[in-house]
Amino acid sequence: MPKTVLITGATDGLGKALVYEFLKRTDYQLVLCGRNEEKMAELLAHLPQDRIIYTECFNLLNDSEIRTFTKNVKEKVNPIDILINNAGANSKKAPVESLEIQDLRDMLQLNCVSHLMLIQEFYAGMKENHGGHILNILSSCCLFHNETMAGYTASKDAMEAISKILVKEARKDNIKVTSVYPGGIDTNFRAIPNHTYMKPETVAQTIVDCVLLPEDGVMHDIILRPISEVNF
């Protein structure tokens, strides 16, 4: 029976690359969500419809919309086997002295709170099935604390702490947990393209390879960076 993969932020960048990477394998069916309905429609136009079992567009900044989405997923599809918390944004770079509190709140909601809500909503199904895999897409900013990145880094660091603790708590339920730390990826996540950064397909392939590990193994951390990055 195919495993069901839920990918957030599926309409662009790494999320979109993950969709295509999973579709290379016949034993996965996908649940996709994003924010932009036009981008979702454009993506779906190029995908095999029998492999995409549910899609929805909503705003991860809105708790009630998250709950509506998870309720719909539980009612319409099989339990989620693999949850990939991919959606995220660095909405505002600023020095600590001038970081707007609302910008920080928004990044904490998008990059941490929404991920936690999705984990909590689908954990029970994984536990009941005695297995599952939760992958949290973090950032190499968790490893290198750079100027003007306080808001984004704080939000990713918060999610990193949850992910690391979940590794220990989920082991008893046979649920795998992986933290992914990508460096620069050449997507429109950044206002100015950088073609020396990794292709999203490179990162997606690595993540799927992690998912494909035999049942007796798990990769807890993936650090993947472009050769061109020099911050250490």
C-alpha positions in Angstrom: 0.0 0.0 0.0 1.4 3.4 -0.9 2.7 5.6 1.9 1.1 9.1 2.3 3.4 12.1 2.3 2.3 15.6 3.4 4.4 18.4 2.1 3.8 22.0 3.2 5.0 24.9 1.0 4.6 22.5 -2.0 4.0 25.0 -4.8 7.5 26.5 -5.0 11.2 26.0 -4.4 12.3 23.0 -2.3 8.6 21.9 -1.7 8.0 21.7 -5.4 11.2 19.8 -5.9 10.2 17.3 -3.2 6.9 16.7 -5.0 8.7 15.7 -8.2 11.3 13.6 -6.3 8.6 11.6 -4.5 6.7 11.1 -7.7 9.7 9.3 -9.2 8.8 6.4 -6.8 5.5 4.6 -7.3 5.0 3.7 -3.6 4.1 7.2 -2.5 0.9 9.3 -2.7 1.0 13.0 -1.9 -1.0 15.5 0.2 0.0 19.0 -0.8 -0.6 22.5 0.7 0.5 26.0 -0.1 -0.7 29.5 0.1 -1.1 30.6 -3.6 -4.0 29.0 -5.5 -2.6 30.0 -8.9 0.7 28.3 -8.2 -1.1 25.2 -6.9 -3.2 25.0 -10.0 -0.2 25.4 -12.2 1.7 22.7 -10.3 -1.3 20.2 -10.4 -1.6 20.7 -14.2 1.7 18.9 -14.6 1.2 16.1 -12.1 -0.4 12.6 -12.3 -3.8 13.1 -10.6 -3.9 9.6 -9.3 -0.9 10.3 -7.1 -2.1 13.5 -5.6 -4.8 12.6 -3.1 -5.6 16.0 -1.5 -4.5 19.6 -1.9 -5.5 22.8 -0.1 -4.4 26.4 -0.1 -4.4 28.4 3.1 -2.3 30.6 5.3 -0.1 29.0 7.9 -0.2 32.3 9.9 -3.8 31.5 10.7 -4.4 28.8 13.4 -8.0 28.3 12.5 -7.1 27.6 8.8 -4.4 25.1 9.9 -7.0 23.3 12.0 -9.5 23.3 9.1 -6.8 21.8 6.8 -5.9 19.1 9.3 -9.5 18.2 9.9 -10.1 17.9 6.1 -7.0 15.7 5.7 -8.1 13.3 8.4 -11.5 13.0 6.9 -10.5 12.6 3.3 -7.3 10.6 3.3 -5.5 7.8 5.1 -3.3 8.6 8.1 -0.2 10.6 7.2 2.9 8.4 7.1 5.5 11.1 6.4 5.1 14.8 7.4 7.5 17.3 5.8 7.3 20.7 7.5 8.9 22.6 4.6 7.0 26.0 4.4 8.9 28.9 5.9 10.1 32.4 5.2 12.6 35.0 6.3 10.2 37.9 6.0 12.3 40.6 7.5 16.1 41.1 8.0 16.9 43.7 10.6 19.4 44.3 13.4 18.2 43.3 16.8 17.9 46.9 17.9 15.3 47.6 15.2 13.6 44.2 14.7 9.8 44.7 14.6 8.1 42.6 17.2 5.3 41.7 14.8 7.8 40.5 12.2 9.3 38.3 14.9 5.9 37.0 15.9 5.0 36.2 12.2 8.2 34.3 11.7 7.8 32.3 14.9 4.3 31.4 13.8 5.3 30.4 10.3 8.6 28.7 11.0 7.8 27.1 14.4 4.2 27.2 15.7 2.5 26.1 12.5 5.0 23.2 12.3 4.3 22.2 15.8 0.5 22.3 15.2 0.8 20.0 12.2 3.0 17.6 14.2 0.5 17.5 17.0 -2.4 16.9 14.6 -0.9 14.0 12.8 1.2 12.4 15.6 -1.7 10.3 17.0 -2.2 8.6 13.6 1.5 7.7 13.3 1.5 6.4 16.9 -1.6 4.3 16.2 0.2 2.8 13.1 3.3 2.2 15.1 5.5 4.2 12.8 6.0 7.4 10.8 8.5 10.0 9.8 8.5 13.7 10.7 11.0 15.9 8.8 11.5 19.5 9.9 13.2 21.8 7.3 15.2 24.1 9.4 18.2 26.2 8.1 21.9 26.4 8.4 21.2 29.7 10.2 20.7 27.5 13.3 24.4 26.7 13.1 25.8 30.2 12.1 24.2 33.2 13.9 24.6 36.0 11.4 23.9 39.7 11.7 20.5 41.0 10.7 19.1 37.5 10.9 17.9 37.5 14.5 14.2 37.1 13.8 14.5 34.2 11.3 17.2 32.5 13.3 15.2 32.7 16.5 12.2 31.1 14.8 14.3 28.3 13.3 16.2 27.8 16.6 12.8 27.4 18.4 11.8 24.7 15.9 15.1 23.1 16.2 14.7 22.7 19.9 11.3 21.1 19.5 12.6 18.8 16.8 15.6 17.6 18.9 13.3 16.9 21.9 10.8 15.1 19.7 13.6 12.7 18.5 13.8 11.4 22.1 10.0 11.4 22.8 8.9 9.8 19.5 11.4 6.9 19.7 9.1 4.9 22.0 6.3 5.2 19.3 8.7 4.0 16.5 8.4 7.5 14.8 11.4 8.8 13.1 12.3 12.5 13.4 14.8 14.3 11.1 16.1 17.9 11.3 17.2 19.3 7.9 19.7 22.2 7.8 20.0 23.4 4.2 22.4 26.2 3.4 21.7 28.4 0.4 19.3 27.1 -2.2 18.8 28.8 -5.5 15.1 29.6 -5.3 12.9 32.7 -5.3 13.0 32.4 -1.5 15.7 35.1 -2.0 15.0 38.4 -3.7 18.3 38.2 -5.6 19.1 34.8 -7.2 22.4 33.2 -6.5 23.3 30.5 -9.0 26.2 29.3 -7.0 23.8 28.0 -4.4 22.4 24.4 -4.5 19.6 23.5 -6.8 16.4 22.6 -4.9 16.5 19.2 -6.6 19.8 18.4 -4.9 18.3 19.0 -1.5 15.1 17.2 -2.4 17.0 14.1 -3.5 18.9 14.0 -0.2 15.7 14.3 1.8 14.0 11.5 -0.1 17.1 9.3 0.2 16.8 9.8 4.0 13.1 8.7 3.9 14.1 5.6 2.0 16.4 4.3 4.6 15.5 0.8 5.9 13.2 0.7 8.9 16.0 -0.1 11.3 17.8 3.2 10.7 17.1 6.9 10.9 19.1 10.0 10.0 18.4 12.5 12.7 20.3 15.4 11.1 21.0 16.5 7.5 23.4 19.4 7.0 23.6 20.2 3.3 25.4 23.3 2.0 26.6 24.7 -1.3 30.4 24.6 -1.8 30.3 28.4 -2.3 29.2 29.2 1.3 32.1 30.4 3.4 30.5 31.1 6.9 31.8 28.5 9.4 
